[in-house]
């Protein structure tokens, strides 16, 4: 079995979602990367759409052995933002206070 060599495909510039520090992320041809931690895309919704979704109310579901309230409807997003963290924030080593606050309600 031949091992494929990692080849740099792209250099990306991203900002940490916690401390807003600049990160240089290297993307390789095998879709792996280094320089940050990627968690996926976060939906972005208007306040009007969030209020509309809240008007549908909540329902009770079991999560393990606890009852939790879950929204009956999610707000319709108008777009998505990528969620990245720098290594210091990911490992809890950053002394910076969060500059960006996301509300998921």
C-alpha positions as CSV (number, residue, x, y, z in Angstrom):
1,X,0.0,0.0,0.0
2,X,1.5,3.3,-1.1
3,X,1.3,6.3,1.2
4,X,0.2,9.5,-0.4
5,X,2.1,12.6,0.4
6,X,0.3,15.5,1.9
7,X,0.3,18.4,-0.5
8,X,-0.8,21.9,0.5
9,X,-3.9,22.8,-1.4
10,X,-4.7,26.2,0.0
11,X,-3.8,28.8,2.7
12,X,-6.9,30.2,4.4
13,X,-7.2,33.2,6.8
14,X,-9.8,32.7,9.5
15,X,-10.7,34.5,12.7
16,X,-11.3,32.7,16.0
17,X,-14.9,32.8,17.0
18,X,-14.0,33.2,20.7
19,X,-11.1,35.8,20.9
20,X,-11.2,37.1,17.3
21,X,-7.5,36.4,16.8
22,X,-6.3,35.9,13.2
23,X,-5.4,32.3,12.2
24,X,-3.5,31.0,9.2
25,X,-5.1,27.6,8.3
26,X,-3.4,25.3,5.9
27,X,-5.7,23.0,3.9
28,X,-4.1,19.8,2.4
29,X,-5.2,17.8,-0.7
30,X,-6.6,15.0,1.5
31,X,-9.1,17.5,3.1
32,X,-7.2,17.6,6.4
33,X,-6.1,20.9,7.9
34,X,-3.9,22.5,10.6
35,X,-3.8,25.8,12.3
36,X,-7.2,25.9,13.9
37,X,-10.2,23.8,15.0
38,X,-13.3,23.8,12.8
39,X,-16.8,23.0,14.3
40,X,-19.1,23.5,11.3
41,X,-21.5,26.2,10.2
42,X,-23.7,28.2,12.5
43,X,-27.1,29.4,11.2
44,X,-27.7,33.1,11.2
45,X,-31.3,34.3,11.7
46,X,-32.9,37.7,12.0
47,X,-34.5,38.8,15.3
48,X,-37.9,38.8,13.6
49,X,-37.5,35.2,12.5
50,X,-36.3,34.1,16.0
51,X,-39.4,35.8,17.6
52,X,-41.6,33.9,15.0
53,X,-40.0,30.6,15.9
54,X,-40.4,31.3,19.7
55,X,-44.1,31.9,19.1
56,X,-44.5,28.2,18.2
57,X,-43.6,27.3,21.8
58,X,-41.6,24.4,23.2
59,X,-42.1,20.7,23.9
60,X,-40.6,18.5,26.6
61,X,-38.2,15.7,25.6
62,X,-36.0,13.3,27.6
63,X,-32.3,13.8,27.2
64,X,-30.7,10.9,29.1
65,X,-32.5,10.9,32.4
66,X,-33.5,14.7,32.3
67,X,-36.4,16.5,30.9
68,X,-35.5,19.4,28.7
69,X,-37.5,22.0,26.8
70,X,-36.9,22.0,23.0
71,X,-38.3,24.6,20.5
72,X,-41.0,23.2,18.3
73,X,-39.6,25.1,15.3
74,X,-36.2,26.4,14.4
75,X,-35.8,29.9,13.0
76,X,-35.2,29.9,9.2
77,X,-31.6,31.1,8.6
78,X,-30.7,33.7,6.1
79,X,-27.1,32.5,6.0
80,X,-24.4,30.5,7.7
81,X,-21.1,31.5,9.4
82,X,-18.2,29.1,9.9
83,X,-17.2,28.5,13.6
84,X,-13.4,28.3,14.1
85,X,-11.4,28.3,17.3
86,X,-7.7,29.1,17.7
87,X,-5.6,26.4,19.5
88,X,-5.4,28.5,22.7
89,X,-9.2,28.9,23.0
90,X,-9.8,25.3,22.0
91,X,-7.5,24.0,24.8
92,X,-8.6,26.6,27.3
93,X,-5.3,28.4,27.5
94,X,-6.5,31.8,26.4
95,X,-6.6,34.6,29.0
96,X,-8.7,36.8,26.6
97,X,-12.3,37.4,27.3
98,X,-14.7,36.5,24.5
99,X,-15.1,39.4,22.0
100,X,-17.8,37.6,20.0
101,X,-21.0,36.4,21.6
102,X,-23.3,34.0,19.8
103,X,-26.9,33.7,21.0
104,X,-28.5,30.4,20.1
105,X,-32.0,31.1,21.3
